[in-house]
Amino acid sequence: MGNFKDIVVKAIFYFFSVIALHVSVIYFLGIRIEDPRLLEISLTYFLPLILLLINCILCLRKRMLKNNIIWFIKSTVPSIILLFFLKELQGIESNESYAVVEFDFFTKYYIEMVYIFPLFCFVVQLVIILSIVIKYFLKKEINY
């Protein structure tokens, strides 16, 4: 039982390190939600964060450094690339000759950070879980 506690403590540490990396990138890019609705934001980020923690625990159970590094890269790189893309998308100015769709109904970065980013993180974490499960079952079938 003590072994599982060690895994959970490490998973929480890695979990918060990934969150800290994302928050620092968001701060570095200057992405701010001007009208934060904390309940809505917490509800949209709840499931992706739970999947992130479950993925971390699953990868730590294998006790291989390679799995931990791959998990960290898969959990950070796609979402950080999306953050840079969203920042550039908001930075494009529209004029008469080149029209860009603008979200005038919501504050700046609201749609991106409350709906698009959590959905993207959810899909990435779901793909990671599916790959871990498929890898586990393929390994189990090969051993029999």
C-alpha positions, 0 to 999 in steps of 0.5 A: 500500500505504501508503494501506491502512496508513493506513486500518488505523491509523485503523480500529484507533483508531476500534475502540478508541474504540468499545470505550473508550466501551462500557467507560466506560458499563459502568463508569458503570452499575456492571455487574460480573461477579462470577465472570469466566471470561476464556476464555469471555468472550473467546470470546463477544466475539471474533466481534463485535469482529472484525466491528466492526473489519471494518465500520470498515475498510469504512467508512473505505475510502469516505473520507466523513465521513458514513459514519464518523459513521453507522458510529460511531452504529450501532456505539454507540447500540443497544448502549448502549441495551441496556446501560441496559435490562439495568441497569434489568432487573436493578434490578427487585425481585421481590415476591409481586404482581409476579414477574420472571424472575431468573437464580439459577443465575448471578452478577449480570450474567453472562448479560447480559454474556456471552451477551445483549450479545455476541449483540446486538452480533454481530447489529448488526454483521452488519446493518451489514456487510449494509447496506454490501454491499447498498449497494456492489452497488446502486451497482455495478449503477447504474453499469453 
